[in-house]
């Protein structure tokens, strides 16, 4: 994934190994930092020590609920339409 070698375990024993592994052996920060850092920025989510990550997860969990994502859709649509309208107009030379 993104130029890294990864092994995925999908059976019950594999899941136990991954989900119950010691943090010192398996870290989400190592797996996700390379592609979340450009999205969220430095010092946010997976670009922080695990103790800070756990605090941040508690704060953002409510904002990432299914109901909230449904509420975000009209906002996403509006922003995409604004972007397309602006860039379409610029490319048309008006």
N, C-alpha and C positions, 0 to 999 in steps of 0.2 A: 504494500500500500504506500503510495507516494515515494517509491524508491527504497523502501525498507523491506527486509525479509521478515515475514510473519508466519507463524504457525497457528492454526485455529483448531481447537479441540471442540467437538460438537456432541460427544456422548456425555452420559451422566458423570463419569469419572473426570472427563475433561472439563466439564463445567465446574465441578467441585474444585479442581486444581486452580482454575482461573479465578472463580468468584470467592474462594476461601483462602487464596494465597496470601502470604505476608506482604504487606506494602513494600517492604524492602526488596522483595523479589519481583513483583509485578506492579508497575505503576501506570496509571492512566495518563499521568503527565507526560511520560516518555512516548506513549502511543499517540496522544492527541495534540501535544503542544505544537508540532510543526504545521498543523493546518488550522488550529483554533486561534493561535497567536495573531495571524494576519486579520482574522475576523474581529476578535474581541480586543486586541491590543496587548501591550506588555503589562504584566502584573495583574492579569485578570484570568479567571477560570483555570486552565491547566498550566499557566505560566507562573504559578505560585507554589509554595510548599503545600503539602497535603492538608495541614491544619487550616490554612487560609482557604484552600479550595472547599473544604467542608463548610466553612462559614458562608462563603459566597454561594454555594449550592443551596443552602437553606434560604438565603435572601432571594434568589432568582427562581426558586422552584414554583412559587405561585404564579409568576409571570409567564411561565412556560407550560401552563396547563392547557388541556385540549380546548376548554371553553375560551380561554384567552386567545389561543391561536385562531379560533373561529372569528373572534372579534377583531383580530389583526388583519384578516383578509381584505376588508374594504380599504384599510390604510395602505396595504401593499399595492392593491389595484390602483388606488389614487396616485401613489408615488411612481409606479411604473408608467401610468398614463402621462403624468407630468414629464417624466424623463423622455418618453418616446415623442411626445408633442414638441418638446424643446429641441431635441436632436433632429427630428424630422423637419422642423421648420428651418433649422440651421443648414441642413443638407440641401434644402430646396432653395436656399439663398434668399429667403425673405426675412 
